[in-house]
Amino acid sequence: MLKNILFSVTKNKCPKCHQGNIFVTNNVFNLRNFDKMHEKCSNCDLKFEKEPGFFYGAMFVSYALMAAWFVTTWCINILFLNLSTYTYLAFVLLTFVFLATITFRTSRIIWINFFTKFEGKLNKK
């Protein structure tokens, strides 16, 4: 199960069939289109947004991802780097901005995987 979720998240693929893309573009740094999603899967017709407001729950996943990033970088700073407080905060804020588009998409794909079961064999391609 975890292998299926990781495949879907890393490859931007439908959680049900692993064929169609969820987002219109695979480029997370295309600021015009990074948030554009297909309405449904081009292969299995799975509707991605199950109901209005479905992806509000993805905000909690995004929060958890960014909190994990903060704790990880804080531990590395305390144990190895010993940067000043202002330098560390500047680093964290810059990485939060840089990771915003990645976190947005990743949290949505993780969220939809919570509610959709993979139905098929995992592609080896």
C-alpha positions in Angstrom: 0.0 0.0 0.0 2.7 2.5 0.9 4.5 1.6 -2.4 1.4 2.6 -4.3 1.0 5.9 -2.4 4.6 6.7 -3.0 4.3 6.0 -6.7 1.2 8.2 -7.0 2.8 11.0 -5.0 6.2 11.0 -6.8 4.9 10.5 -10.3 1.8 12.8 -10.1 -0.4 9.8 -11.1 -4.0 8.8 -10.4 -4.2 6.9 -7.1 -6.7 4.4 -8.6 -5.0 3.3 -11.8 -1.6 5.0 -11.8 -2.1 6.0 -15.5 -3.5 9.5 -15.7 -1.9 12.6 -14.3 -3.6 14.5 -11.4 -2.0 17.9 -12.2 -1.9 19.5 -15.6 1.9 19.9 -15.6 4.6 17.9 -13.9 6.7 21.1 -13.4 6.1 22.3 -9.8 7.9 25.6 -10.5 5.5 26.6 -13.3 3.8 29.3 -11.2 1.0 29.8 -13.7 -0.1 26.2 -13.7 1.4 24.4 -10.6 -2.1 24.3 -9.0 -4.2 23.3 -12.0 -5.7 19.9 -11.7 -7.5 17.7 -14.1 -11.1 17.3 -13.2 -10.9 13.5 -13.6 -8.4 10.8 -14.6 -7.9 10.5 -18.3 -7.7 6.7 -17.9 -10.2 5.5 -15.3 -12.5 8.6 -15.0 -11.9 8.9 -11.3 -13.2 12.3 -10.2 -10.3 13.9 -8.2 -12.3 16.5 -6.2 -15.0 14.3 -4.6 -17.1 17.2 -3.3 -16.7 21.0 -3.0 -14.0 21.7 -0.4 -12.6 18.2 -0.5 -9.0 19.4 -0.5 -9.4 21.5 2.7 -8.1 18.4 4.5 -4.9 18.6 2.4 -4.1 21.8 4.5 -3.5 19.5 7.5 -1.2 17.3 5.5 0.7 20.4 4.3 1.0 21.6 7.8 2.4 18.3 8.9 4.9 18.2 6.1 6.1 21.7 6.9 6.2 21.0 10.6 8.4 17.9 9.9 10.7 20.1 7.8 11.0 22.7 10.5 11.8 20.1 13.2 14.3 18.3 11.0 16.2 21.5 10.1 16.0 22.6 13.7 17.6 19.4 14.9 20.3 19.6 12.3 21.0 23.2 13.3 21.2 22.4 17.0 23.3 19.2 16.6 25.7 20.2 13.8 25.5 23.7 12.4 24.8 26.1 15.3 23.6 28.9 13.2 22.5 32.1 14.8 18.8 32.4 15.4 18.3 35.0 12.7 20.3 33.1 10.2 18.4 29.9 10.9 15.0 31.7 10.7 16.0 33.3 7.4 16.9 29.9 6.1 13.7 28.3 7.2 11.5 31.1 5.8 13.3 31.0 2.4 12.9 27.2 2.2 9.2 27.5 3.2 8.7 29.8 0.2 10.7 27.5 -2.1 8.8 24.4 -0.9 5.3 26.0 -1.0 4.4 24.7 -4.5 5.9 21.3 -3.8 4.1 21.0 -0.5 0.8 22.2 -2.1 0.9 19.4 -4.7 2.3 16.7 -2.5 -0.3 17.3 0.2 -3.2 17.1 -2.3 -1.9 13.9 -3.8 -1.4 12.4 -0.3 -4.9 13.5 0.7 -6.6 12.0 -2.3 -4.7 8.7 -1.7 -6.3 8.5 1.8 -9.7 8.1 0.1 -8.9 6.1 -3.0 -7.6 2.6 -3.2 -5.3 1.4 -6.0 -7.0 -1.1 -8.3 -4.5 -2.7 -10.5 -0.9 -3.7 -10.9 1.8 -1.2 -10.3 3.4 -0.1 -13.6 7.1 -0.9 -13.9 7.7 1.9 -16.4 
